[in-house]
Amino acid sequence: MSRRHDCRLCVLMSGAVLVSGLVAAAVFSGCSQVSEAGAGIAQAAGVITPSEAKSITRSAQAVEKTWQDLTPEQEYYIGRAVAAQVFQTYPPLDQPQANEYLNVLGQSLAIFSDRPETFGGYHFLLLNSDEINAFAAPGGLVLVTRGMVRCCRNEDELAAVLAHEISHVEKKHGLSAIKQGRLTNAFTIIASESAKQMGGEELASLTREFEGSVSDVVMTLTTSGYSRKQESNADTAAVKILRRAGYPPMAMVTMLERMDERLANAGGLGFAKTHPPAKDRADAVRAMIQGATPTPEPARQQRFAAAMQPITAGK
């Protein structure tokens, strides 16, 4: 059986079940143009109504779109939605001076990345949590916990943290998880279209499923974490950013080694549950750069101490 014939058969079958409120078969036809043609045939044969044919076509177009690359605008708005949910667990830290310093430092590093601009620009924010962690939401929103800052002894090491997160944005690693959640958009359209045939209970069930899929996306970013390969790629890109910006890459090694010590007592929380072992990453970066431990420049050390004193004082 040919793919085109198979797709049309799927649409004809889905047209029949749509009458009883089941539209899923049409969704997975795999080709919006074929689905549109099939829906036309089904309508002409009297199997489905014009309204149902339109629903099938829109649903197929929505699912086809989920496999396309996100535009910068879409990435930006999805990143904002992800960050909004992260804030429910990790509230922003109200420290204006520290946040201003974090943004100046982050912006200064971002311009040396291979992706110096995003649709909404890069933004950096401290989170009110002692957990050792950092997140890079799609589009350029980088979130760093108070606990992570306390792992950094100087500006060089904080720059290493930010460079790593910027690299995740640069390489769009977050989209590998977000794309799975884009089916939510397709099914939302399906729900609104098929609401004409569905009752309140079925629609409420679909709504719960959509909300759950959004939560799954956030869970991927905050709990499952990126793959080892993605983390390694981010470390490699971060070394490049640090070198371009004039920061010693060895600061990433010293920061990761200290983090490894602290995470050993954290019971697998925070960074430990979303990243490969810090020691393994430190060893890999050390082998990559083969450099000596640098001495932080006094000016950078003073900036870090002045801006982050309210946070680091809680060590």
Kinemage of the C-alpha trace (Angstrom):
@kinemage 1
@onewidth
@group {chain A} dominant
@subgroup {mainchain}
@vectorlist {calphas} color= white
{ca met a 1} P 0.000 0.000 0.000
{ca ser a 2} L 1.418 3.435 -0.956
{ca arg a 3} L 2.084 6.117 1.661
{ca arg a 4} L -0.419 8.448 -0.030
{ca his a 5} L -3.130 5.793 -0.089
{ca asp a 6} L -2.340 4.895 3.496
{ca cys a 7} L -2.593 8.538 4.569
{ca arg a 8} L -5.946 8.925 2.824
{ca leu a 9} L -7.213 5.791 4.451
{ca cys a 10} L -6.174 7.195 7.834
{ca val a 11} L -8.143 10.348 7.149
{ca leu a 12} L -11.230 8.455 6.005
{ca met a 13} L -11.093 6.289 9.104
{ca ser a 14} L -10.556 9.289 11.344
{ca gly a 15} L -13.461 11.068 9.736
{ca ala a 16} L -15.694 8.244 10.818
{ca val a 17} L -14.471 8.165 14.390
{ca leu a 18} L -14.545 11.946 14.680
{ca val a 19} L -18.308 11.807 14.742
{ca ser a 20} L -17.998 10.046 18.098
{ca gly a 21} L -15.383 12.526 19.327
{ca leu a 22} L -12.153 10.603 18.524
{ca val a 23} L -9.764 12.544 16.307
{ca ala a 24} L -6.396 10.962 17.100
{ca ala a 25} L -6.120 8.834 13.959
{ca ala a 26} L -6.191 11.877 11.723
{ca val a 27} L -3.523 13.589 13.768
{ca phe a 28} L -0.918 10.971 12.946
{ca ser a 29} L -1.507 10.922 9.185
{ca gly a 30} L 1.997 12.400 8.873
{ca cys a 31} L 1.307 14.774 6.000
{ca ser a 32} L -0.914 17.827 6.215
{ca gln a 33} L -1.350 18.156 2.448
{ca val a 34} L -2.398 14.533 2.076
{ca ser a 35} L -4.680 14.907 5.087
{ca glu a 36} L -6.314 17.916 3.479
{ca ala a 37} L -6.899 15.975 0.262
{ca gly a 38} L -8.215 13.001 2.178
{ca ala a 39} L -10.511 15.159 4.254
{ca gly a 40} L -11.911 16.594 1.009
{ca ile a 41} L -12.592 13.105 -0.302
{ca ala a 42} L -14.248 12.076 2.953
{ca gln a 43} L -16.392 15.191 2.890
{ca ala a 44} L -17.419 14.596 -0.733
{ca ala a 45} L -18.340 11.025 0.146
{ca gly a 46} L -20.553 12.273 2.945
{ca val a 47} L -18.511 10.539 5.634
{ca ile a 48} L -17.754 13.782 7.460
{ca thr a 49} L -19.170 17.303 7.531
{ca pro a 50} L -17.341 20.403 6.196
{ca ser a 51} L -16.666 21.445 9.799
{ca glu a 52} L -15.125 18.062 10.618
{ca ala a 53} L -12.997 18.169 7.462
{ca lys a 54} L -11.622 21.549 8.540
{ca ser a 55} L -10.823 20.153 11.978
{ca ile a 56} L -8.850 17.261 10.461
{ca thr a 57} L -6.864 19.587 8.219
{ca arg a 58} L -5.985 22.027 11.006
{ca ser a 59} L -5.011 19.196 13.337
{ca ala a 60} L -2.692 17.607 10.771
{ca gln a 61} L -1.068 20.966 10.027
{ca ala a 62} L -0.473 21.536 13.731
{ca val a 63} L 1.251 18.190 14.233
{ca glu a 64} L 3.369 18.613 11.119
{ca lys a 65} L 4.535 21.939 12.534
{ca thr a 66} L 5.793 20.286 15.707
{ca trp a 67} L 8.681 18.749 13.797
{ca gln a 68} L 9.906 22.018 12.362
{ca asp a 69} L 12.623 24.095 14.011
{ca leu a 70} L 11.343 26.656 16.443
{ca thr a 71} L 11.624 30.255 15.340
{ca pro a 72} L 13.542 32.661 17.612
{ca glu a 73} L 10.217 34.165 18.675
{ca gln a 74} L 8.764 30.774 19.589
{ca glu a 75} L 11.907 29.853 21.478
{ca tyr a 76} L 11.689 33.100 23.429
{ca tyr a 77} L 8.079 32.666 24.509
{ca ile a 78} L 8.522 28.999 25.368
{ca gly a 79} L 11.570 29.937 27.431
{ca arg a 80} L 9.497 32.481 29.338
{ca ala a 81} L 6.829 29.870 30.030
{ca val a 82} L 9.429 27.387 31.260
{ca ala a 83} L 11.039 30.007 33.497
{ca ala a 84} L 7.646 30.936 34.947
{ca gln a 85} L 7.185 27.358 36.101
{ca val a 86} L 10.742 27.155 37.435
{ca phe a 87} L 9.965 30.206 39.573
{ca gln a 88} L 7.230 28.234 41.318
{ca thr a 89} L 9.917 26.026 42.852
{ca tyr a 90} L 12.846 28.430 42.810
{ca pro a 91} L 11.643 31.997 43.522
{ca pro a 92} L 13.768 34.945 42.321
{ca leu a 93} L 16.199 36.391 44.835
{ca asp a 94} L 15.515 40.019 45.750
{ca gln a 95} L 19.082 41.337 45.668
{ca pro a 96} L 19.160 44.227 43.132
{ca gln a 97} L 22.895 44.871 43.333
{ca ala a 98} L 23.813 41.215 42.989
{ca asn a 99} L 21.372 40.724 40.098
{ca glu a 100} L 22.710 43.797 38.321
{ca tyr a 101} L 26.253 42.499 38.670
{ca leu a 102} L 25.174 39.049 37.429
{ca asn a 103} L 23.579 40.612 34.354
{ca val a 104} L 26.570 42.782 33.513
{ca leu a 105} L 28.864 39.788 33.814
{ca gly a 106} L 26.520 37.528 31.854
{ca gln a 107} L 25.958 40.048 29.059
{ca ser a 108} L 29.707 40.585 28.801
{ca leu a 109} L 30.213 36.859 28.300
{ca ala a 110} L 27.269 36.318 25.951
{ca ile a 111} L 28.667 38.641 23.298
{ca phe a 112} L 31.670 36.280 22.997
{ca ser a 113} L 29.494 33.228 22.353
{ca asp a 114} L 28.675 31.895 18.899
{ca arg a 115} L 25.144 33.147 19.468
{ca pro a 116} L 25.563 36.644 20.910
{ca glu a 117} L 21.951 37.649 20.269
{ca thr a 118} L 18.575 36.022 20.830
{ca phe a 119} L 15.070 37.287 20.080
{ca gly a 120} L 14.504 38.603 23.599
{ca gly a 121} L 18.151 39.006 24.547
{ca tyr a 122} L 20.052 37.306 27.346
{ca his a 123} L 18.852 37.854 30.908
{ca phe a 124} L 20.385 36.577 34.132
{ca leu a 125} L 18.647 36.181 37.464
{ca leu a 126} L 19.507 34.847 40.906
{ca leu a 127} L 17.205 32.311 42.545
{ca asn a 128} L 16.411 32.195 46.243
{ca ser a 129} L 17.567 28.643 46.888
{ca asp a 130} L 20.515 27.050 48.671
{ca glu a 131} L 20.405 24.202 46.180
{ca ile a 132} L 23.498 24.114 43.968
{ca asn a 133} L 21.989 24.528 40.501
{ca ala a 134} L 21.650 26.659 37.397
{ca phe a 135} L 19.196 26.599 34.501
{ca ala a 136} L 19.271 27.882 30.946
{ca ala a 137} L 15.772 28.357 29.583
{ca pro a 138} L 15.415 28.514 25.802
{ca gly a 139} L 15.861 31.974 24.365
{ca gly a 140} L 18.486 33.243 26.779
{ca leu a 141} L 17.080 33.371 30.324
{ca val a 142} L 19.796 32.054 32.655
{ca leu a 143} L 18.856 31.333 36.266
{ca val a 144} L 21.453 30.763 38.986
{ca thr a 145} L 20.710 29.703 42.551
{ca arg a 146} L 22.222 31.333 45.604
{ca gly a 147} L 23.766 27.957 46.421
{ca met a 148} L 25.592 27.931 43.108
{ca val a 149} L 27.025 31.394 43.706
{ca arg a 150} L 28.353 30.189 47.043
{ca cys a 151} L 30.345 27.543 45.206
{ca cys a 152} L 32.248 30.313 43.430
{ca arg a 153} L 35.146 31.993 45.194
{ca asn a 154} L 35.684 34.702 42.621
{ca glu a 155} L 34.365 36.319 39.443
{ca asp a 156} L 36.342 33.932 37.235
{ca glu a 157} L 34.512 30.917 38.633
{ca leu a 158} L 31.112 32.596 38.402
{ca ala a 159} L 31.957 33.494 34.800
{ca ala a 160} L 32.603 29.795 34.178
{ca val a 161} L 29.123 28.927 35.471
{ca leu a 162} L 27.476 31.548 33.272
{ca ala a 163} L 29.544 30.605 30.221
{ca his a 164} L 28.372 27.003 30.582
{ca glu a 165} L 24.704 28.033 30.737
{ca ile a 166} L 25.125 30.486 27.850
{ca ser a 167} L 26.526 27.585 25.849
{ca his a 168} L 23.325 25.594 26.414
{ca val a 169} L 21.382 28.532 24.965
{ca glu a 170} L 23.876 28.930 22.128
{ca lys a 171} L 23.474 25.298 21.111
{ca lys a 172} L 19.702 25.276 21.756
{ca his a 173} L 20.014 22.230 23.980
{ca gly a 174} L 16.779 23.080 25.728
{ca leu a 175} L 14.847 22.600 22.515
{ca ser a 176} L 15.690 18.907 22.492
{ca ala a 177} L 13.322 18.670 25.444
{ca ile a 178} L 10.930 21.453 24.476
{ca lys a 179} L 10.164 19.979 21.064
{ca gln a 180} L 8.576 16.988 22.747
{ca gly a 181} L 6.224 19.365 24.483
{ca arg a 182} L 5.250 21.177 21.318
{ca leu a 183} L 2.647 18.486 20.702
{ca thr a 184} L 0.729 20.381 23.372
{ca asn a 185} L 0.064 23.134 20.829
{ca ala a 186} L -1.244 20.633 18.307
{ca phe a 187} L -3.494 18.873 20.769
{ca thr a 188} L -4.793 22.196 22.054
{ca ile a 189} L -6.032 22.969 18.565
{ca ile a 190} L -7.475 19.478 18.304
{ca ala a 191} L -9.302 20.015 21.587
{ca ser a 192} L -10.777 23.333 20.492
{ca glu a 193} L -11.864 21.877 17.176
{ca ser a 194} L -13.236 18.622 18.489
{ca ala a 195} L -14.999 20.404 21.344
{ca lys a 196} L -17.914 20.692 18.967
{ca gln a 197} L -18.299 16.921 19.177
{ca met a 198} L -16.980 16.276 22.670
{ca gly a 199} L -18.731 16.619 25.953
{ca gly a 200} L -17.459 18.560 28.937
{ca glu a 201} L -15.968 15.517 30.648
{ca glu a 202} L -13.880 14.462 27.633
{ca leu a 203} L -12.665 18.003 27.080
{ca ala a 204} L -11.724 18.345 30.759
{ca ser a 205} L -9.727 15.124 30.496
{ca leu a 206} L -7.867 16.429 27.458
{ca thr a 207} L -7.124 19.668 29.279
{ca arg a 208} L -5.555 17.755 32.145
{ca glu a 209} L -3.398 15.869 29.675
{ca phe a 210} L -2.226 19.120 28.089
{ca glu a 211} L -1.301 20.584 31.461
{ca gly a 212} L 0.572 17.411 32.313
{ca ser a 213} L 2.581 17.567 29.102
{ca val a 214} L 3.714 21.114 29.936
{ca ser a 215} L 4.835 19.923 33.357
{ca asp a 216} L 6.733 17.087 31.692
{ca val a 217} L 8.762 19.615 29.705
{ca val a 218} L 9.758 21.530 32.828
{ca met a 219} L 10.554 18.268 34.588
{ca thr a 220} L 12.942 17.364 31.781
{ca leu a 221} L 14.884 20.591 32.277
{ca thr a 222} L 14.939 20.638 36.076
{ca thr a 223} L 15.126 16.948 36.947
{ca ser a 224} L 16.226 14.760 34.051
{ca gly a 225} L 18.866 17.166 32.793
{ca tyr a 226} L 20.783 17.239 29.541
{ca ser a 227} L 22.681 14.290 28.113
{ca arg a 228} L 26.356 13.750 28.880
{ca lys a 229} L 27.204 14.686 25.312
{ca gln a 230} L 25.309 17.962 25.579
{ca glu a 231} L 27.015 18.798 28.869
{ca ser a 232} L 30.400 18.042 27.349
{ca asn a 233} L 29.606 20.211 24.340
{ca ala a 234} L 28.515 23.032 26.652
{ca asp a 235} L 31.765 22.771 28.628
{ca thr a 236} L 33.797 22.919 25.424
{ca ala a 237} L 31.873 25.959 24.210
{ca ala a 238} L 32.198 27.586 27.647
{ca val a 239} L 35.983 27.265 27.523
{ca lys a 240} L 35.903 29.049 24.179
{ca ile a 241} L 33.742 31.862 25.612
{ca leu a 242} L 36.001 32.292 28.632
{ca arg a 243} L 39.103 32.513 26.498
{ca arg a 244} L 37.522 35.040 24.144
{ca ala a 245} L 36.364 37.162 27.078
{ca gly a 246} L 39.753 37.084 28.782
{ca tyr a 247} L 38.840 34.764 31.671
{ca pro a 248} L 41.048 31.789 32.561
{ca pro a 249} L 39.337 28.509 31.580
{ca met a 250} L 41.031 26.848 34.549
{ca ala a 251} L 38.461 28.644 36.712
{ca met a 252} L 35.916 26.128 35.448
{ca val a 253} L 38.051 23.286 36.776
{ca thr a 254} L 38.488 24.797 40.238
{ca met a 255} L 34.782 25.620 40.415
{ca leu a 256} L 33.747 22.091 39.407
{ca glu a 257} L 36.153 20.507 41.883
{ca arg a 258} L 34.752 22.580 44.739
{ca met a 259} L 31.240 21.800 43.574
{ca asp a 260} L 32.050 18.097 43.622
{ca glu a 261} L 33.079 18.374 47.267
{ca arg a 262} L 29.895 20.177 48.256
{ca leu a 263} L 27.603 17.945 46.224
{ca ala a 264} L 29.004 14.920 48.006
{ca asn a 265} L 27.114 16.163 51.072
{ca ala a 266} L 24.012 17.290 49.179
{ca gly a 267} L 22.396 13.882 48.879
{ca gly a 268} L 22.114 14.033 45.093
{ca leu a 269} L 20.130 17.242 45.095
{ca gly a 270} L 20.368 20.130 42.665
{ca phe a 271} L 23.190 20.073 40.150
{ca ala a 272} L 23.978 16.445 40.968
{ca lys a 273} L 20.614 15.237 39.681
{ca thr a 274} L 20.688 17.205 36.424
{ca his a 275} L 24.371 17.028 35.424
{ca pro a 276} L 27.103 14.396 35.059
{ca pro a 277} L 29.501 14.089 38.032
{ca ala a 278} L 31.297 17.389 38.553
{ca lys a 279} L 34.635 15.623 39.031
{ca asp a 280} L 34.346 13.893 35.661
{ca arg a 281} L 33.626 17.209 34.009
{ca ala a 282} L 36.532 18.875 35.824
{ca asp a 283} L 38.919 16.153 34.644
{ca ala a 284} L 37.700 16.501 31.057
{ca val a 285} L 38.099 20.284 31.059
{ca arg a 286} L 41.539 20.035 32.682
{ca ala a 287} L 42.667 17.672 29.914
{ca met a 288} L 41.234 20.035 27.335
{ca ile a 289} L 42.954 23.213 28.495
{ca gln a 290} L 46.137 21.857 30.118
{ca gly a 291} L 46.700 25.079 32.013
{ca ala a 292} L 47.947 26.144 35.412
{ca thr a 293} L 45.655 27.454 38.142
{ca pro a 294} L 45.448 31.234 37.630
{ca thr a 295} L 45.522 33.963 40.223
{ca pro a 296} L 42.314 36.026 40.109
{ca glu a 297} L 42.862 39.642 39.128
{ca pro a 298} L 42.304 42.024 42.073
{ca ala a 299} L 39.804 44.214 40.195
{ca arg a 300} L 37.583 41.257 39.322
{ca gln a 301} L 37.886 39.853 42.811
{ca gln a 302} L 36.822 43.176 44.316
{ca arg a 303} L 33.791 43.425 42.015
{ca phe a 304} L 32.674 39.945 42.936
{ca ala a 305} L 33.159 40.488 46.653
{ca ala a 306} L 31.295 43.809 46.681
{ca ala a 307} L 28.303 42.601 44.656
{ca met a 308} L 27.927 39.111 46.088
{ca gln a 309} L 28.841 39.753 49.728
{ca pro a 310} L 25.232 39.471 50.965
{ca ile a 311} L 25.032 36.050 49.306
{ca thr a 312} L 28.493 34.621 49.981
{ca ala a 313} L 28.352 35.757 53.593
{ca gly a 314} L 25.893 32.938 54.182
{ca lys a 315} L 28.445 30.259 53.433
